[in-house]
Amino acid sequence: MVPRTGSTSKYGQIEEIVLEGFGVEPPGDEQAIHDALFQLPMGFIKNIEAGLGFPKEYSSIVDCVEELDDVTSLIITKRGSTRRIPPGWAALLSCRYPTRI
């Protein structure tokens, strides 16, 4: 999970991006946070100061998801599209993500 913390949000509506099936575990301490950044797939900003998430080249992904009412979480999954997505979430299959992840 890549939640945005602090008083400002990087995106207008999206509060978190969840990586499902990538083997990235939520960090438990500061060192684990830095280690987890290196586990993020290609196509993600891995710099805390820059704000975790997508580089500007992929801003259209967030723009499209934010056109969906009440969606605050985005799941990028390697597990397929057959599972039920809860209300307030949108899913993107990793094979359709515009880079190899």
N, C-alpha and C positions, 0 to 999 in steps of 0.2 A: 504494500500500500504506500502511496506517495501523497500523504495529506499535506495541505498547505497550512502552516501555522502563522500566527501573528495577526495584526489588525487589518492587513490588506490582503486581498486575494489576487493571485496571478491571473485568474480567469474570472469572468463576471458571475457565472453560475456554477461551474464545476468546482467542487470542494475537494475531491480526491480522485486519484487515478489508481486503479487496482491492477496489478500484474498477476494474472492467474496462470499457473502452470509453468512459470519461468524459474522456479526454485529460489526466488528472492524472499527471504524471511524478514519480518519486521524486526528492526534492531532493538536491542535491549539497553544499550548504553552508548556513550559518545563515540567510543572506538568502533563499535558495531555499526553505527551510522555511517562513518567514513568507509568502512569495509563494504557496507551494502551499496554505496554509491557505485563502486566498481562492478557490482553484480548487475546493475541496471542494463537492459538491452541497448543496442545501438538505436539511435534515434531519440534518446532522452537526454535532457540537460542533466549533468551529473555534478553541478556546482550549486551548493546550498545558497551562496550569496546571489546567484543569478536566478534563483527560484527553480525548484525541480519541476519537470514537466516536459513539454515539447519545445523544440526550437521553432523560430518564427516560420520556417519553411513548411511546418505542419500545422500552422494555426488554423487552417481550414477544417481540420478534424474537430477541434474544439468549437469552432464557429457553427458547424453543422449540428453537433450534439447539443449546443446551447439553444438551437432553434426548437428543440423538443421541450415542451412545458414541464416544469418541475423535475427535470433531470439534474442531479447534483453530483453524481458519481459515474465514472467511466471505467468499465472493465475491459482490459485488453487481455484476451485469453488465447491459450493454445489448446484448450480442451474442447473446442467445437461449439456449435450454435444450438445444440439440442437442449441445454439446460434452461430452466425458467429464470428469467431475469426479474428481480424484485422491482416494484414501483420506485421511481426516482433514480433508476440506473439505466445506462445504455451500455451495450457490448460491442466490441470491435474484434473480429477474428484477427489474430496476429498475421496470418497469411495474406490478409488484405491491407495490412499496414504498409505504407509506402517505402519501407526500407526492410532489410533483412534483419529480423529479430528472432 
